[in-house]
Amino acid sequence: MTKQMKFAQDCQQEGYVITAYDKNSISINGKTFSKSLIVSSRKLQQSWDIAAIKSLQENHIEQVLSFNPELIIIGTGNTLVFPAVEVYSSIIERGIGVDFMDTGAACRTYNILMSEGRDVVAGLILKPLF
């Protein structure tokens, strides 16, 4: 069993805050999730039907865009992998910032940007255990 990386208690009073993560799970406001998800300060989609960045398709991007963010972070799993630009070109066409990073870095970056009041959405990919 892997040990979760816990964050210091955040003073954020409202919204969805990532409180811990490891390579197989993410905890948001103390509740642990083991499937890929999409999170913003105001909304949580607990099931994002993607298990690997190589499977990223336009429909996955549309789900993230439905949150109407100013900035998107995609956590690509345990390692950083850049998808083909054609897959996420709809983000660029809308003038929305997008960044790809490993899921641990994406969790940390999401919390920082959210605490600064930024309208950020994170699509976080977790590899299923089975």
C-alpha positions as CSV (number, residue, x, y, z in Angstrom):
1,M,0.0,0.0,0.0
2,T,1.3,3.4,-0.9
3,K,1.4,6.3,1.4
4,Q,-0.7,9.4,0.5
5,M,0.9,12.8,0.3
6,K,-1.1,15.0,2.7
7,F,-1.4,18.7,2.3
8,A,-1.3,21.1,5.3
9,Q,-4.8,22.1,6.4
10,D,-6.0,24.7,3.9
11,C,-7.8,27.7,5.2
12,Q,-10.2,27.5,2.2
13,Q,-13.7,27.7,3.8
14,E,-15.7,26.6,0.8
15,G,-15.1,24.6,-2.4
16,Y,-13.3,21.5,-3.4
17,V,-9.8,21.3,-2.0
18,I,-7.4,18.4,-2.7
19,T,-6.4,17.3,0.7
20,A,-4.2,14.3,-0.2
21,Y,-3.1,12.2,-3.2
22,D,-1.0,9.1,-4.1
23,K,-0.6,7.3,-7.4
24,N,-3.9,5.4,-7.0
25,S,-6.2,7.9,-5.3
26,I,-7.0,11.5,-4.6
27,S,-8.7,12.9,-1.5
28,I,-11.0,15.9,-1.9
29,N,-12.3,17.6,1.2
30,G,-11.3,14.4,3.1
31,K,-13.2,12.0,0.8
32,T,-11.0,9.5,-1.2
33,F,-11.6,8.8,-4.9
34,S,-9.9,6.0,-6.9
35,K,-11.1,6.9,-10.4
36,S,-10.2,9.8,-12.7
37,L,-12.2,12.9,-12.0
38,I,-12.7,16.6,-12.8
39,V,-12.7,19.2,-10.1
40,S,-13.1,22.9,-9.8
41,S,-13.7,25.0,-6.7
42,R,-17.5,24.8,-7.2
43,K,-18.1,21.5,-9.0
44,L,-16.8,17.9,-8.8
45,Q,-17.4,15.2,-11.5
46,Q,-16.5,12.1,-9.6
47,S,-16.2,9.9,-12.6
48,W,-14.3,11.0,-15.7
49,D,-14.2,8.0,-18.0
50,I,-10.5,7.9,-18.8
51,A,-7.7,5.7,-17.4
52,A,-4.7,6.8,-19.4
53,I,-3.6,10.0,-21.2
54,K,-3.2,8.1,-24.4
55,S,-7.0,7.6,-24.4
56,L,-7.7,11.3,-24.2
57,Q,-10.3,12.3,-26.8
58,E,-12.4,15.3,-27.7
59,N,-15.4,14.1,-25.6
60,H,-13.1,14.1,-22.5
61,I,-12.0,17.7,-23.3
62,E,-15.7,18.7,-23.8
63,Q,-16.5,17.5,-20.3
64,V,-13.7,19.6,-18.8
65,L,-14.8,22.6,-20.9
66,S,-18.4,22.3,-19.6
67,F,-17.0,23.7,-16.3
68,N,-16.4,27.0,-18.1
69,P,-12.9,27.6,-16.7
70,E,-10.3,30.3,-17.4
71,L,-7.5,27.7,-17.0
72,I,-7.4,23.9,-17.3
73,I,-4.9,21.6,-15.8
74,I,-4.7,18.0,-17.0
75,G,-3.0,15.5,-14.7
76,T,-1.7,12.8,-17.0
77,G,-1.1,10.0,-14.4
78,N,2.2,9.1,-12.7
79,T,4.3,10.6,-15.5
80,L,4.0,13.6,-17.7
81,V,2.8,12.8,-21.2
82,F,1.7,15.4,-23.8
83,P,-1.2,14.3,-26.0
84,A,-1.4,15.3,-29.6
85,V,-2.4,19.0,-30.0
86,E,-5.3,18.0,-32.2
87,V,-7.0,16.3,-29.2
88,Y,-7.1,19.5,-27.2
89,S,-7.2,22.2,-29.9
90,S,-10.7,23.1,-28.9
91,I,-9.3,24.5,-25.6
92,I,-6.8,26.6,-27.4
93,E,-9.4,27.8,-29.9
94,R,-11.5,29.2,-27.0
95,G,-8.5,31.1,-25.6
96,I,-8.4,29.0,-22.4
97,G,-5.1,28.3,-20.9
98,V,-4.2,24.6,-20.6
99,D,-1.3,22.8,-19.0
100,F,-0.3,19.1,-18.7
101,M,1.6,17.7,-15.8
102,D,1.8,14.5,-13.8
103,T,-1.2,14.1,-11.6
104,G,0.7,14.8,-8.3
105,A,1.9,18.2,-9.7
106,A,-1.6,18.9,-11.1
107,C,-3.1,18.4,-7.6
108,R,-0.6,20.8,-6.0
109,T,-1.0,23.4,-8.8
110,Y,-4.8,23.2,-8.7
111,N,-4.8,23.9,-4.9
112,I,-2.4,26.9,-5.4
113,L,-4.4,28.4,-8.2
114,M,-7.7,27.8,-6.5
115,S,-6.5,29.4,-3.3
116,E,-5.5,32.5,-5.4
117,G,-9.1,32.8,-6.6
118,R,-8.4,31.6,-10.1
119,D,-11.2,29.9,-12.1
120,V,-9.2,26.6,-12.6
121,V,-10.5,23.2,-13.5
122,A,-8.4,20.0,-13.1
123,G,-8.9,16.8,-15.0
124,L,-7.0,14.3,-13.0
125,I,-6.3,10.8,-14.5
126,L,-5.8,7.9,-12.1
127,K,-4.9,4.4,-13.4
128,P,-7.4,1.8,-12.2
129,L,-6.1,-0.7,-9.7
130,F,-7.6,-3.7,-11.6
